[in-house]
Amino acid sequence: MIDSETKVFGTYKCKKATMVFRGRAYTAWFSEDFPVNAGPFKFGGLPGLIFEIYDTDNQYRWILKSITKNDGEQLKEPQLAYENIDLRTYVRLLDEQAQDIQQYQKSRQPKGVSTENTTFKRASVELVYEWE
């Protein structure tokens, strides 16, 4: 949701937007002086360049450090030799890896040390996904 509140970054006036993305609430500041819907990580879609975005728990924050105009040359996306997989598969593999690490750490505890079984919980930027 775009708000009427504004903030100045250097000489650029930015507008405030708030949103919830995959389990976290965020505040973004964007400038319509740069009419591109771009931002850090997976954030974009606003009617201007995102200058700052952070979650309400202050665990994650991205701040635009500088802007440099280029000569108009288009950047080419690097060609990677990785297999493409869908997001669900990627998340499942990450979760399985984290659970394996948790089990390994538990198995390496000294004799006489016991821990309670804990439920796996993601600690990444994205806490929940659309299909969950």
BATORMAR-908357 format. One record per residue (C-alpha): residue number from 1; residue in one letter; x, y, z. Coordinates in steps of 0.2 Angstrom, whole numbers. Example, Ala and Ser with C-alpha at 12.3 -4.5 7.8 and 13.67 -1.06 7.14 Angstrom:
<sites>
+-----+-----+-------+-------+-------+
:   n : res :    px :    py :    pz :
+-----+-----+-------+-------+-------+
:   1 :   A :    62 :   -22 :    39 :
:   2 :   S :    68 :    -5 :    36 :
+-----+-----+-------+-------+-------+
</sites>
This chain:
<sites>
+-----+-----+-------+-------+-------+
:   n : res :    px :    py :    pz :
+-----+-----+-------+-------+-------+
:   1 :   M :     0 :     0 :     0 :
:   2 :   I :     7 :    17 :    -5 :
:   3 :   D :     6 :    30 :     9 :
:   4 :   S :     6 :    49 :     8 :
:   5 :   E :    21 :    50 :    20 :
:   6 :   T :    38 :    56 :    12 :
:   7 :   K :    56 :    56 :    16 :
:   8 :   V :    71 :    64 :     8 :
:   9 :   F :    87 :    53 :     3 :
:  10 :   G :   100 :    65 :    -3 :
:  11 :   T :    91 :    76 :   -15 :
:  12 :   Y :    77 :    64 :   -19 :
:  13 :   K :    60 :    64 :   -12 :
:  14 :   C :    54 :    46 :    -8 :
:  15 :   K :    36 :    40 :    -5 :
:  16 :   K :    32 :    26 :     8 :
:  17 :   A :    25 :     9 :     4 :
:  18 :   T :    21 :    -5 :    16 :
:  19 :   M :    18 :   -23 :    12 :
:  20 :   V :    18 :   -41 :    19 :
:  21 :   F :    29 :   -53 :     9 :
:  22 :   R :    30 :   -71 :    14 :
:  23 :   G :    27 :   -69 :    32 :
:  24 :   R :    36 :   -53 :    35 :
:  25 :   A :    30 :   -35 :    35 :
:  26 :   Y :    40 :   -22 :    26 :
:  27 :   T :    42 :    -3 :    24 :
:  28 :   A :    49 :     3 :     8 :
:  29 :   W :    54 :    21 :     2 :
:  30 :   F :    54 :    23 :   -17 :
:  31 :   S :    57 :    38 :   -29 :
:  32 :   E :    47 :    41 :   -44 :
:  33 :   D :    61 :    52 :   -50 :
:  34 :   F :    68 :    35 :   -56 :
:  35 :   P :    52 :    27 :   -65 :
:  36 :   V :    59 :     9 :   -64 :
:  37 :   N :    50 :    -4 :   -53 :
:  38 :   A :    66 :   -11 :   -46 :
:  39 :   G :    73 :   -14 :   -29 :
:  40 :   P :    85 :   -26 :   -19 :
:  41 :   F :    82 :   -45 :   -17 :
:  42 :   K :    65 :   -49 :   -23 :
:  43 :   F :    57 :   -32 :   -21 :
:  44 :   G :    50 :   -22 :   -35 :
:  45 :   G :    34 :   -17 :   -43 :
:  46 :   L :    33 :     0 :   -35 :
:  47 :   P :    31 :    15 :   -47 :
:  48 :   G :    49 :    20 :   -44 :
:  49 :   L :    66 :    14 :   -38 :
:  50 :   I :    67 :     8 :   -20 :
:  51 :   F :    80 :    18 :   -10 :
:  52 :   E :    77 :     8 :     7 :
:  53 :   I :    67 :    -6 :    12 :
:  54 :   Y :    66 :   -15 :    29 :
:  55 :   D :    56 :   -27 :    39 :
:  56 :   T :    46 :   -21 :    54 :
:  57 :   D :    57 :   -32 :    66 :
:  58 :   N :    73 :   -24 :    60 :
:  59 :   Q :    81 :   -40 :    55 :
:  60 :   Y :    83 :   -36 :    37 :
:  61 :   R :    87 :   -19 :    29 :
:  62 :   W :    93 :   -14 :    12 :
:  63 :   I :    98 :     4 :     8 :
:  64 :   L :   103 :    11 :    -9 :
:  65 :   K :   121 :    17 :    -7 :
:  66 :   S :   124 :    26 :   -24 :
:  67 :   I :   117 :    29 :   -41 :
:  68 :   T :   128 :    30 :   -57 :
:  69 :   K :   121 :    33 :   -74 :
:  70 :   N :   129 :    22 :   -87 :
:  71 :   D :   131 :    25 :  -106 :
:  72 :   G :   116 :    15 :  -110 :
:  73 :   E :   124 :    -1 :  -113 :
:  74 :   Q :   113 :   -16 :  -108 :
:  75 :   L :   120 :   -28 :   -95 :
:  76 :   K :   120 :   -46 :  -101 :
:  77 :   E :   114 :   -59 :   -89 :
:  78 :   P :   128 :   -72 :   -85 :
:  79 :   Q :   125 :   -89 :   -92 :
:  80 :   L :   126 :  -102 :   -78 :
:  81 :   A :   128 :  -120 :   -79 :
:  82 :   Y :   115 :  -125 :   -66 :
:  83 :   E :    99 :  -135 :   -68 :
:  84 :   N :    84 :  -124 :   -67 :
:  85 :   I :    71 :  -130 :   -53 :
:  86 :   D :    55 :  -123 :   -48 :
:  87 :   L :    53 :  -113 :   -32 :
:  88 :   R :    44 :  -127 :   -22 :
:  89 :   T :    58 :  -139 :   -26 :
:  90 :   Y :    71 :  -127 :   -21 :
:  91 :   V :    63 :  -123 :    -4 :
:  92 :   R :    60 :  -141 :     0 :
:  93 :   L :    79 :  -145 :    -4 :
:  94 :   L :    84 :  -130 :     8 :
:  95 :   D :    73 :  -136 :    22 :
:  96 :   E :    79 :  -154 :    20 :
:  97 :   Q :    97 :  -148 :    21 :
:  98 :   A :    93 :  -137 :    36 :
:  99 :   Q :    85 :  -152 :    45 :
: 100 :   D :    99 :  -164 :    40 :
: 101 :   I :   112 :  -151 :    48 :
: 102 :   Q :   101 :  -150 :    64 :
: 103 :   Q :   100 :  -169 :    65 :
: 104 :   Y :   119 :  -170 :    62 :
: 105 :   Q :   123 :  -157 :    76 :
: 106 :   K :   111 :  -167 :    88 :
: 107 :   S :   121 :  -183 :    84 :
: 108 :   R :   137 :  -175 :    89 :
: 109 :   Q :   133 :  -170 :   106 :
: 110 :   P :   144 :  -176 :   120 :
: 111 :   K :   138 :  -191 :   130 :
: 112 :   G :   125 :  -187 :   144 :
: 113 :   V :   119 :  -172 :   135 :
: 114 :   S :   101 :  -173 :   128 :
: 115 :   T :    90 :  -160 :   120 :
: 116 :   E :    71 :  -159 :   117 :
: 117 :   N :    65 :  -163 :   100 :
: 118 :   T :    62 :  -146 :    92 :
: 119 :   T :    51 :  -142 :    77 :
: 120 :   F :    60 :  -135 :    62 :
: 121 :   K :    58 :  -117 :    59 :
: 122 :   R :    65 :  -107 :    44 :
: 123 :   A :    76 :   -93 :    49 :
: 124 :   S :    78 :   -85 :    32 :
: 125 :   V :    70 :   -69 :    25 :
: 126 :   E :    55 :   -79 :    19 :
: 127 :   L :    46 :   -87 :    33 :
: 128 :   V :    31 :   -94 :    23 :
: 129 :   Y :    27 :   -97 :     5 :
: 130 :   E :    11 :   -95 :    -5 :
: 131 :   W :     7 :  -114 :    -5 :
: 132 :   E :    10 :  -117 :    13 :
+-----+-----+-------+-------+-------+
</sites>
